[in-house]
Amino acid sequence: MAVNWWLALIIIVVVNGIILWEWLMSTEPVSRKMRKWFFIVGNVIAVGLAVAELIWLDFE
């Protein structure tokens, strides 16, 4: 079960790393509101993937 939690944590860290990389390496100007929504949507996707992974691996 601990492996499931580590994998869920890795999924969230990787998605947040992608978001941070996009923010730091983007050369286009992006509004603060757009950055906020990009962060929120990215984290909703990450949490959704992590929960799906926990449920999926729990039943195997």
C-alpha positions in Angstrom: 0.0 0.0 0.0 2.9 2.4 0.7 4.0 2.0 -2.9 0.6 3.3 -4.1 1.0 6.4 -1.9 4.6 7.0 -3.3 3.4 6.6 -6.8 0.5 9.1 -6.2 3.0 11.5 -4.7 5.3 11.1 -7.7 2.4 11.8 -10.1 1.6 15.0 -8.3 5.2 16.1 -8.2 5.8 15.4 -11.8 2.7 17.3 -13.0 3.6 20.3 -10.7 7.2 20.1 -12.1 5.8 20.4 -15.7 3.7 23.4 -14.6 6.7 25.1 -13.0 8.9 24.3 -16.0 6.3 25.9 -18.3 6.1 29.0 -16.2 9.9 29.4 -16.0 10.7 28.6 -19.6 7.8 30.3 -21.3 8.8 33.3 -23.3 5.2 34.5 -24.0 3.7 37.0 -21.5 0.9 35.3 -19.5 -1.5 37.0 -17.2 -1.7 36.3 -13.5 -5.2 35.0 -13.9 -4.2 32.6 -16.6 -1.3 31.3 -14.5 -3.6 30.7 -11.6 -6.1 28.7 -13.7 -3.3 26.7 -15.4 -2.0 25.8 -11.9 -5.6 24.9 -10.7 -6.4 22.8 -13.7 -3.0 21.1 -13.7 -3.4 20.2 -10.0 -7.0 18.9 -10.5 -5.7 16.6 -13.3 -2.8 15.5 -11.0 -5.0 14.7 -8.1 -7.5 12.9 -10.4 -4.7 10.8 -11.8 -3.3 10.1 -8.3 -6.7 9.1 -7.0 -7.4 6.9 -10.0 -4.0 5.3 -9.5 -4.8 4.6 -5.8 -8.1 3.0 -6.7 -6.8 1.1 -9.7 -3.8 -0.4 -7.8 -5.9 -1.1 -4.7 -8.1 -3.5 -6.6 -5.3 -5.5 -8.2 
